[in-house]
Amino acid sequence: MGFVGIIMAIVWVMVIERTEKFVLYWQSRLKAIERNEEEPVKIPIYDGAEFEEVYFDPPTFHQILILLPLIAAVGWIIVFGTGIYLWIVT
């Protein structure tokens, strides 16, 4: 179970890093809007290489998040499966 915990901790670090990219991206967009007070509507938000990198470079945020419950489920299946197997065999 400790091994599963280590893997989940690594995945959680990936989540934190991806979240930081989201925050930095949105801060840069807000800063661009503030600098262009005459026409803030003309600032591209959902366009460009930076947007593509933050949202679509694998692994995406959702792909990373889905790993957490999957790893937990596999860990519990291994723990309880081994316990049930040993209970039946003995």
Contacts in CASP RR format, 6 or more apart in sequence:
PFRMAT RR
TARGET T0000
AUTHOR 0000-0000-0000
METHOD contacts of the structure
MODEL  1
MGFVGIIMAIVWVMVIERTEKFVLYWQSRLKAIERNEEEPVKIPIYDGAE
FEEVYFDPPTFHQILILLPLIAAVGWIIVFGTGIYLWIVT
1 75 0 8 1.000
1 79 0 8 1.000
4 71 0 8 1.000
4 72 0 8 1.000
4 74 0 8 1.000
4 75 0 8 1.000
4 78 0 8 1.000
5 71 0 8 1.000
7 71 0 8 1.000
8 68 0 8 1.000
8 71 0 8 1.000
8 72 0 8 1.000
11 64 0 8 1.000
11 67 0 8 1.000
11 68 0 8 1.000
11 71 0 8 1.000
12 68 0 8 1.000
14 59 0 8 1.000
14 64 0 8 1.000
15 61 0 8 1.000
15 64 0 8 1.000
15 65 0 8 1.000
15 68 0 8 1.000
18 59 0 8 1.000
18 60 0 8 1.000
18 61 0 8 1.000
18 64 0 8 1.000
19 61 0 8 1.000
21 53 0 8 1.000
21 54 0 8 1.000
22 54 0 8 1.000
22 61 0 8 1.000
25 50 0 8 1.000
25 51 0 8 1.000
25 54 0 8 1.000
28 50 0 8 1.000
29 43 0 8 1.000
29 45 0 8 1.000
32 43 0 8 1.000
33 40 0 8 1.000
33 43 0 8 1.000
34 40 0 8 1.000
36 42 0 8 1.000
36 43 0 8 1.000
44 51 0 8 1.000
45 51 0 8 1.000
55 61 0 8 1.000
END
